[in-house]
Amino acid sequence: MNPFSSLDDFLAMGNHGVYVWSAYGLCLALLAWNALLPMLARRRYLKSLARRLRREDSR
């Protein structure tokens, strides 16, 4: 019942493997970027807020 006779056939995807796996890779990279970007922005915001509070406390 398996349409692929080996792992190589599965990875090749009937000569469409380069397209299929690059699409999966690009999608995974974009999902990771979408998850990482808000975390980095939050970290930058908290650091700038801490700097501003330290500056106000020193006055």
C-alpha positions as CSV (number, residue, x, y, z in Angstrom):
1,M,0.0,0.0,0.0
2,N,3.0,2.3,0.4
3,P,3.5,4.4,-2.8
4,F,7.2,4.8,-2.0
5,S,9.4,1.8,-2.2
6,S,12.3,3.4,-0.2
7,L,13.3,6.4,1.7
8,D,15.1,7.8,-1.4
9,D,11.8,7.6,-3.3
10,F,10.0,9.3,-0.5
11,L,12.5,12.2,-0.4
12,A,12.5,12.5,-4.2
13,M,8.7,12.7,-4.3
14,G,8.5,11.6,-7.9
15,N,11.1,14.2,-9.0
16,H,9.2,17.0,-7.2
17,G,11.2,16.6,-4.0
18,V,13.2,19.7,-4.3
19,Y,10.1,21.8,-4.7
20,V,8.1,20.0,-1.9
21,W,10.9,20.0,0.6
22,S,12.0,23.6,-0.1
23,A,8.3,24.6,0.4
24,Y,8.2,22.8,3.7
25,G,11.5,24.4,4.8
26,L,10.4,27.9,3.8
27,C,7.1,27.4,5.6
28,L,8.9,26.2,8.7
29,A,11.3,29.1,8.6
30,L,8.5,31.6,8.3
31,L,6.6,30.0,11.2
32,A,9.7,30.1,13.3
33,W,10.3,33.8,12.4
34,N,6.7,34.6,13.2
35,A,7.1,33.0,16.7
36,L,10.5,34.6,17.3
37,L,9.8,38.2,16.2
38,P,7.3,39.1,19.0
39,M,9.6,37.6,21.6
40,L,12.6,39.7,20.4
41,A,10.4,42.8,20.3
42,R,9.1,42.2,23.8
43,R,12.7,41.8,25.1
44,R,13.8,45.0,23.4
45,Y,10.8,46.8,24.9
46,L,11.4,45.5,28.4
47,K,15.1,46.6,28.2
48,S,14.2,50.1,27.0
49,L,11.6,50.3,29.7
50,A,14.1,49.3,32.4
51,R,16.6,51.8,31.0
52,R,14.0,54.6,31.1
53,L,13.0,53.7,34.7
54,R,16.7,53.6,35.8
55,R,17.2,57.0,34.2
56,E,14.1,58.4,36.0
57,D,15.2,57.0,39.3
58,S,18.6,58.6,39.1
59,R,17.1,62.1,38.7
